[in-house]
Amino acid sequence: MAIYHLHAQTIGRGAGKSAVAAAAYRSTSHLIDQETGITCDYTRKSKALGSGILAPLDAPEWVRDRGQLWNEVQKKENRKNSQFAWEYDIALPKEVKHWGMINWFCQENFVKNGLICDYAMHKPDKKGDNRNYHVHIMVTTRAMTADGWGEKHRVGENKMSDRINWLKEIRKSWENICNRELERIGSKERVSCETLKEQGIDRIPQQHQGKTATAIERKGIRPERTRVKEADSEEKKRVYDLKAVNLEEKRLEEKLRIAKLSDTGIKKELEILKYAQYKANYLEIKKLLPEIEKANREEEEQNKRQIAELNRKEPNPIAQKPNAIKSFFLEWHSDDGKISKKYEDYEKLQKRYIAEWKEHAQTIYSREKEILSEKALIQEIKNSGDKPTVEILKLAVNLGERQKKRTGIFSDLTEGVSETLNKAPEFSSYRFFKQTLSEVQEAKAETVRQKQQLPKQNRERHW
């Protein structure tokens, strides 16, 4: 089973850390910290599967030398609380792992912004989980240009919320890369950067055990912290099992209740399901309103230009037929640009042009009504507040149906509604009832099938 793991931390002077030592340890290499004179030799450590440095194309050649790079970083970041690097510890899916994934991740998140990435892939520990292939990536906090070090990397206004959103984007990026590769090899496994709760999965999350506790356990000693975690985990499991039992009892009660419902009662229950679907549609429509408004404005502008063009090409009324002598000497020009020698030919062409113009005008003015109607719908939904009425929910459904002509928006809407219904906590009762109803209906259908398969003379006696 593919798992998702991406842990981020900073390596800084304030915590008494050395960027050179960190780089040497992760790449299992021999580096000298010029600031302290300490030799950092990790060549005897279990060798990294591979390592490398990714930098912008116009960066100086010396940045590809690991020792010089991190010594220069420490010279530049000389304040007592300076941050040398961001580090990302990332698990590779056991189903697919190759250097291209690391390269894509670094390029699209860091290198394109002028940052330098120093990465090293580690194989699982001999005494650990043999699936634990992982990568350590150290990223400079300052951009590199052709002229040397640039400015510190900033996200938006560099507020805490901006940095958190950036980390979320980085986590999503790794999810997309993993899932793309899993799909490429034909695997049905997928990973997600979301929490179990956000995914709508009712399961106790695992707790990560650090390297220090793991190393102590391998010596045959169980750390106190581990015992506390296990006791806490056992309590959580007991509570979880109790919840599962209660849930099963609730489902059984619900099945019995639904099984006793008449057809009219089932229809009423289905109406409740429909209301939940309307609510989910409304929530997604609210998210997509800016895009819908933009599309509506663009169509309105285009329609105005078409109306102006339509008015410019408005046909002249059909000229009256002159007497035979005048008609013999005249040429007749219809509004489609054609010239006729006979009045009858001109009249036929002009009538056709007028009919086509009217048909075109009807299409354009009908579209104008649709655009204005959609504009009114958008405004009503915008003004609906947080507690929409059933009428507003139906208006949102109407607006959603109108998006079929906009394939991109309609696709986002249908996917969003499906995800909301299947994952959002507020729709848990919807999912519970839908699943229970489905099970009852399947059971009833199976009963009917079994009854039909019995010999005709035995049916009545058996049932």
Secondary structure, 3 states (H helix, E strand, C coil): CCCCCEEEEEEEHHHCCCHHHHHHHHHCCEEEECCCCEEEECCCCCCCCEEEEECCCCCCHHHHCHHHHHHHHHHHCCCCCCEEEEEEEEECCCCCCCHHHHHHHHHHHCHHHCCCEEEEEECCCCCCCCCCCEEEEEEECEEEECCEEEEECCCCCCCHHHHHHHHHHHHHHHHHHHHHHHHHCCCCCCCCCCCHHHHCCCCCCCCCCCHHHHHHHHCCCCCHHHHHHHHHHHHHHHHHHHHHHHHHHHHHHHHHHHHCCCHHHHHHHHHHHHHHHHHHHHHHHHHHHHHHHHHHHHHHHHHHHHHHHHHHCCCCCCCCCCCHHHHHHCCEECCCCCEECCHHHHHHHHHHHHHHHHHHHHHHHHHHHHHHHHHHHHHHHHCCCCCCCHHHHHHHHHHHHHHHHCHHHHHHHHHHHHHHHHHCHHHHHHHHHHHHHHHHHHHHHHHHHHHHHCCHHHHHHHC
